[in-house]
């Protein structure tokens, strides 16, 4: 280590080289650049907007690039009441997202139907698509959504993305 | 022109179609024969200046005949008057004549009444569902339709399943009395209202 560059890991070879596993590197890149698909369906979407705005600043967690095209999104944030009329549209948009993809169910309605025990409301988006993180609240505060996002990042860091791909490849042969 | 004059004008011109007249807190309600509805509406629009149809709503008097009541809220922008017209439809033949030709706004209101309550409007140009999707087999605001809903499936459009009510439906208490009396607000249908309990205690 030299005085000029105290943070080099192995200054004998060269500065700025880090040894790591491929999985960890991929997960690190994925988890810190989550582009959300803002599936705003009710009042939770207002809190989602607040989380994206200056005061709470979702950009601190690398998720500020809200994409209104599912082709460009990584994580769908289902924010609000999913009616049966909307349910298949949500599923369709989820299916249009490219892998790898994740889902955050934001708030009581998206998680379980919430207070709408009614003929018109799907009782939780997990009836249709797999959910990674549930955020409680009605609506949750932006901090709660950010906490959910951080938990999702933690979850992604624990995934075996490369191994999984290899297994899927071998299974398909 | 006042509301009383309006009611007088209608009864003197088309009195045979008017079955009832009620006045409550300055609001005038006329009950009409279903056959006279369109004629009265046309008269109201053309000669009494009711140029705005505010709303069409419907009531389900389940287990009573005639089962359905349809309510038309008229407003006159020129005179500042609000008139309510009511008419009835039977369970076997829940149909009245459309008023789309008089007020175009009736189009969507009548579609909503068809969708939610299953009332038909003869002569409507486009009587499709407006809130639920085409193919949904029920009319959810009817009294004999359960709150939790029923199974249905229209492939590639939508499906429905009954919602878990967990012991409900819960009935909200009227907001009289202190918080102590009102809480808990979740009560089952058929429980004595907290007001009665409060009166019995005091």
Boltz contact constraints between the chains, C-beta under 6 A:
constraints:
  - contact:
      token1: [A, 84]
      token2: [B, 158]
      max_distance: 6.0
  - contact:
      token1: [A, 84]
      token2: [B, 160]
      max_distance: 6.0
  - contact:
      token1: [A, 85]
      token2: [B, 133]
      max_distance: 6.0
  - contact:
      token1: [A, 85]
      token2: [B, 158]
      max_distance: 6.0
  - contact:
      token1: [A, 88]
      token2: [B, 158]
      max_distance: 6.0
  - contact:
      token1: [A, 117]
      token2: [B, 163]
      max_distance: 6.0
  - contact:
      token1: [A, 117]
      token2: [B, 165]
      max_distance: 6.0
  - contact:
      token1: [A, 118]
      token2: [B, 163]
      max_distance: 6.0
  - contact:
      token1: [A, 119]
      token2: [B, 140]
      max_distance: 6.0
  - contact:
      token1: [A, 119]
      token2: [B, 149]
      max_distance: 6.0
  - contact:
      token1: [A, 123]
      token2: [B, 163]
      max_distance: 6.0
